[in-house]
Amino acid sequence: MNFSEAVKSCFSKYVDFSGRAPRSEYWWFHLFYVGCFLGLSLVSIFVLNVALTALILSLAWLAVVLGMILPSLAVGVRRLHDQDKSGWWYVIVFLPFGPLILLIFFVLEGTEGPNRFGPDPLSDDPQDSYVDTDTKTYARSSIPTVRRR
């Protein structure tokens, strides 16, 4: 996955916390996020002497940051899902060494093949995709499914 595909994917899955995200999608999106943040910060620093322009840039900066919180959280949760971890692991960011632990999780490779959160996003194997789209049971899953009536 390249830079533009990752950004498009994250914005198309704006608040989609289900599924899996490969490392490339996570890191390209966060590069885009940091680039937007730094770009707006630098522009607002250089134009700080004009009050109205500074206000407009500050509001634009706030809109970008607030607009990218949910996609950033969603891709982080999907990245944890790629390692077969629950998205609730994300709350360890509030612990003293939590961000470092999350960084390690985000750098590690995801599980190969399908897991309980979906098919492998890097696999080209058709057996790793959904077998039955109605029940969404996976080809090689050891997790039992409950059929709906």
C-alpha positions as CSV (number, residue, x, y, z in Angstrom):
1,M,0.0,0.0,0.0
2,N,1.4,3.4,-1.0
3,F,0.9,6.8,0.6
4,S,-2.2,7.9,-1.4
5,E,-3.9,4.5,-1.0
6,A,-3.3,4.6,2.7
7,V,-4.7,8.1,3.2
8,K,-7.8,7.2,0.9
9,S,-8.3,4.0,2.8
10,C,-8.2,5.7,6.2
11,F,-10.6,8.5,5.2
12,S,-13.0,6.0,3.5
13,K,-13.0,4.0,6.7
14,Y,-13.4,7.2,8.7
15,V,-15.0,5.6,11.8
16,D,-14.7,1.9,10.9
17,F,-13.1,0.2,13.9
18,S,-13.6,-3.3,12.4
19,G,-11.3,-5.2,10.3
20,R,-7.5,-5.1,10.0
21,A,-4.9,-2.5,8.9
22,P,-1.4,-3.4,7.6
23,R,1.6,-1.6,8.9
24,S,1.9,0.4,5.7
25,E,-1.6,1.8,6.0
26,Y,-1.0,2.8,9.6
27,W,2.4,4.5,9.1
28,W,1.6,6.2,5.8
29,F,-1.6,7.7,7.4
30,H,0.3,8.9,10.4
31,L,3.0,10.5,8.2
32,F,0.1,12.4,6.5
33,Y,-1.3,13.4,9.9
34,V,2.1,14.7,11.1
35,G,2.7,16.5,7.8
36,C,-0.6,18.3,8.0
37,F,0.0,19.2,11.6
38,L,3.5,20.5,11.0
39,G,2.5,22.3,7.8
40,L,-0.3,24.2,9.5
41,S,1.8,24.9,12.5
42,L,4.7,26.3,10.4
43,V,2.3,28.5,8.4
44,S,0.6,29.8,11.5
45,I,4.0,30.6,13.1
46,F,5.1,32.6,10.0
47,V,1.8,34.5,9.7
48,L,1.4,35.1,13.4
49,N,1.8,38.9,13.1
50,V,-1.5,39.3,11.3
51,A,-4.2,38.7,13.8
52,L,-7.1,37.8,11.5
53,T,-4.9,35.4,9.4
54,A,-3.6,33.8,12.6
55,L,-7.1,33.3,13.8
56,I,-8.2,31.7,10.5
57,L,-5.1,29.5,10.5
58,S,-5.6,28.5,14.1
59,L,-9.2,27.5,13.3
60,A,-8.0,25.5,10.3
61,W,-5.4,23.8,12.4
62,L,-8.1,22.9,15.0
63,A,-10.4,21.6,12.3
64,V,-7.7,19.4,10.8
65,V,-6.7,18.0,14.2
66,L,-10.3,17.4,15.3
67,G,-11.2,16.0,11.9
68,M,-8.3,13.5,12.0
69,I,-8.8,12.2,15.5
70,L,-11.4,9.5,14.6
71,P,-9.6,8.2,11.5
72,S,-6.4,8.1,13.6
73,L,-8.0,6.1,16.4
74,A,-9.8,3.8,13.9
75,V,-6.6,2.9,12.0
76,G,-4.8,2.3,15.4
77,V,-7.6,-0.1,16.4
78,R,-7.5,-1.8,13.1
79,R,-3.7,-2.1,13.4
80,L,-4.2,-3.8,16.8
81,H,-6.7,-6.1,15.2
82,D,-4.1,-7.1,12.6
83,Q,-2.1,-8.6,15.5
84,D,-5.3,-10.3,16.9
85,K,-5.5,-7.9,19.8
86,S,-8.6,-6.2,21.0
87,G,-9.0,-2.5,20.2
88,W,-9.3,-1.9,23.9
89,W,-5.5,-2.2,24.1
90,Y,-5.5,1.3,22.8
91,V,-6.4,2.7,26.3
92,I,-3.0,1.7,27.6
93,V,-1.9,5.0,26.1
94,F,-3.0,6.6,29.4
95,L,-0.5,4.5,31.4
96,P,3.0,5.8,32.1
97,F,4.7,3.6,29.5
98,G,1.6,2.9,27.5
99,P,2.6,4.9,24.4
100,L,5.9,3.0,24.2
101,I,4.1,-0.3,24.4
102,L,1.6,0.8,21.7
103,L,4.5,1.9,19.5
104,I,6.0,-1.6,19.8
105,F,2.6,-3.1,18.9
106,F,2.3,-0.9,15.9
107,V,5.7,-1.8,14.6
108,L,5.3,-5.5,15.0
109,E,4.1,-7.6,12.1
110,G,0.5,-8.7,12.0
111,T,-0.8,-12.3,12.2
112,E,-0.6,-14.3,9.0
113,G,-3.8,-15.5,7.5
114,P,-7.3,-14.7,8.8
115,N,-7.9,-14.0,12.5
116,R,-11.0,-13.2,14.5
117,F,-11.1,-9.7,13.1
118,G,-11.0,-10.5,9.4
119,P,-8.9,-11.8,6.5
120,D,-5.2,-11.0,6.2
121,P,-5.0,-7.5,4.4
122,L,-1.7,-8.5,2.8
123,S,-2.8,-12.0,1.5
124,D,-3.6,-12.6,-2.1
125,D,-4.9,-16.1,-1.2
126,P,-8.6,-16.5,-2.1
127,Q,-9.0,-18.9,0.8
128,D,-8.2,-16.0,3.2
129,S,-11.3,-14.1,2.0
130,Y,-14.8,-14.6,3.2
131,V,-16.4,-17.9,2.3
132,D,-20.0,-16.9,3.1
133,T,-20.7,-13.2,2.9
134,D,-24.0,-13.6,4.8
135,T,-22.5,-15.2,8.0
136,K,-18.9,-13.9,7.3
137,T,-17.3,-17.1,8.3
138,Y,-13.7,-17.4,7.3
139,A,-12.1,-20.2,5.3
140,R,-9.5,-21.3,7.9
141,S,-10.9,-20.0,11.1
142,S,-10.9,-22.0,14.3
143,I,-13.5,-19.7,15.9
144,P,-17.0,-21.2,15.9
145,T,-19.7,-19.1,14.3
146,V,-23.2,-18.6,15.6
147,R,-25.8,-18.8,12.9
148,R,-28.6,-16.2,13.0
149,R,-32.2,-17.3,12.5
